[in-house]
Structures are given as C-alpha cells and as structure tokens.
Amino acid sequence: KIALRIRNAGLAGAFQRWSQNVAESRRMVAVMSKIVSRIKNAGLVGAFQQWSETAAESRRMVSLLTKIAFRIKNVQLVGAFQRWSENVSESLRVFSVMTKISLRMKNVQLAG
C-alpha cells in the first residue's frame, strides 16, 4: 500500500508537471498567434495607409484637372465672346458709315 502511494505520488507529480507544461505550451501558442496577427495586421495597415494616400492624391488630381479643364473652356468662351463682340462693333461701325454715306448721297441729290 505504501509503495502504491509513493508510486501514485510520483505519477501525480509527473502528471501535474505534464499538465503545467501543456498549459504553458498552449499559452505560448496563444501569445505567438497574437504576435503573428499583429505582424500581419501591421502589413495590412501599411497597405491600407498607402492605398488611402493614393486615393486621396487621385481625388486631388481629378479636382485639379477639372479646374484646368474649366479654365481652358473659359478661355475658349472668352475668345469666342471677344470675336463676337468685335464683329458686332465692326457691324455697328459699318452701319454708321453706310448711314452717313446714304445721308450725304441724299443731300447731294437734294442740293443738285
């Protein structure tokens, strides 16, 4: 009986050490899993950050190009308006000159 108790105490101690080793191994696996997840997430965060910066730069460029396109269009419109305005001024000048000529011709006929 005493021999069995001694043997069982030895087995119980061995079992307890084995159980502690298993618990420690599981804890280490959990810790390592967290570390690996953080490393993976760090890579994802970097990729996301780069994507975010690229998207922001892309939006900025689209906005800038839109403004440039509007300026070009406005320059074309201003040029067209200016040509129209010059044509109207020239037409009014020609009309004025023709009216004066017409009045002179009438005056010459009336005087003559």
C-alpha positions as CSV (number, residue, x, y, z in Angstrom):
1,K,0.0,0.0,0.0
2,I,2.7,2.5,0.8
3,A,4.6,1.6,-2.3
4,L,1.4,2.3,-4.3
5,R,1.0,5.7,-2.6
6,I,4.6,6.6,-3.3
7,R,4.2,5.4,-6.9
8,N,0.9,7.4,-7.2
9,A,2.5,10.5,-5.6
10,G,5.3,10.2,-8.2
11,L,2.8,9.8,-11.0
12,A,0.7,12.6,-9.7
13,G,3.7,14.9,-9.6
14,A,4.7,13.8,-13.1
15,F,1.1,14.4,-14.3
16,Q,1.0,17.8,-12.7
17,R,4.3,18.8,-14.3
18,W,3.0,17.5,-17.7
19,S,-0.3,19.4,-17.2
20,Q,1.6,22.6,-16.4
21,N,3.8,22.1,-19.4
22,V,0.8,21.6,-21.7
23,A,-0.9,24.7,-20.2
24,E,2.3,26.7,-20.7
25,S,2.6,25.4,-24.3
26,R,-1.0,26.5,-25.0
27,R,-0.4,29.9,-23.5
28,M,2.8,30.3,-25.6
29,V,0.9,29.2,-28.8
30,A,-1.8,31.9,-28.0
31,V,0.8,34.5,-27.4
32,M,2.7,33.6,-30.6
33,S,-0.6,33.7,-32.5
34,K,-1.3,37.2,-31.3
35,I,2.2,38.3,-32.2
36,V,1.8,36.8,-35.7
37,S,-1.6,38.5,-36.1
38,R,-0.1,41.9,-35.1
39,I,2.7,41.4,-37.6
40,K,0.2,40.6,-40.3
41,N,-2.1,43.5,-39.3
42,A,0.9,45.8,-39.4
43,G,1.4,44.8,-43.1
44,L,-2.2,45.4,-43.8
45,V,-2.2,48.7,-42.0
46,G,0.7,49.8,-44.2
47,A,-1.0,48.7,-47.3
48,F,-4.3,50.4,-46.3
49,Q,-2.5,53.6,-45.5
50,Q,-0.7,53.6,-48.8
51,W,-4.0,52.9,-50.6
52,S,-5.7,55.7,-48.7
53,E,-2.9,58.2,-49.6
54,T,-3.0,57.1,-53.2
55,A,-6.8,57.5,-53.3
56,A,-6.6,61.0,-51.7
57,E,-3.9,62.0,-54.3
58,S,-6.1,60.7,-57.1
59,R,-9.1,62.7,-55.8
60,R,-6.9,65.8,-55.6
61,M,-5.6,65.3,-59.2
62,V,-9.2,64.8,-60.5
63,S,-10.2,68.0,-58.8
64,L,-7.2,69.9,-60.2
65,L,-7.7,68.5,-63.8
66,T,-11.4,69.5,-63.6
67,K,-10.4,73.1,-62.7
68,I,-7.9,73.2,-65.5
69,A,-10.5,71.9,-68.0
70,F,-12.9,74.6,-66.9
71,R,-10.2,77.3,-67.3
72,I,-9.4,76.1,-70.8
73,K,-13.1,76.1,-71.6
74,N,-13.5,79.6,-70.2
75,V,-10.5,80.8,-72.2
76,Q,-12.2,79.4,-75.3
77,L,-15.5,81.0,-74.4
78,V,-13.8,84.3,-73.7
79,G,-12.1,84.2,-77.0
80,A,-15.4,83.4,-78.8
81,F,-17.2,86.2,-77.0
82,Q,-14.4,88.7,-77.8
83,R,-14.6,87.8,-81.5
84,W,-18.4,88.2,-81.4
85,S,-18.1,91.5,-79.7
86,E,-15.5,92.7,-82.2
87,N,-17.8,91.6,-85.1
88,V,-20.8,93.4,-83.5
89,S,-18.6,96.6,-83.1
90,E,-17.5,96.4,-86.7
91,S,-21.0,95.8,-87.9
92,L,-22.2,98.9,-86.0
93,R,-19.3,100.9,-87.4
94,V,-20.0,99.8,-90.9
95,F,-23.7,100.6,-90.4
96,S,-22.9,104.1,-89.1
97,V,-20.5,104.7,-92.1
98,M,-23.2,103.5,-94.5
99,T,-25.8,105.7,-92.9
100,K,-23.6,108.7,-93.2
101,I,-22.8,107.9,-96.9
102,S,-26.5,107.4,-97.5
103,L,-27.4,110.8,-95.9
104,R,-24.6,112.5,-98.0
105,M,-26.0,111.0,-101.2
106,K,-29.5,112.2,-100.3
107,N,-28.1,115.7,-99.5
108,V,-26.2,115.7,-102.8
109,Q,-29.4,114.8,-104.7
110,L,-31.5,117.4,-102.8
111,A,-28.9,120.1,-103.5
112,G,-28.4,119.1,-107.1
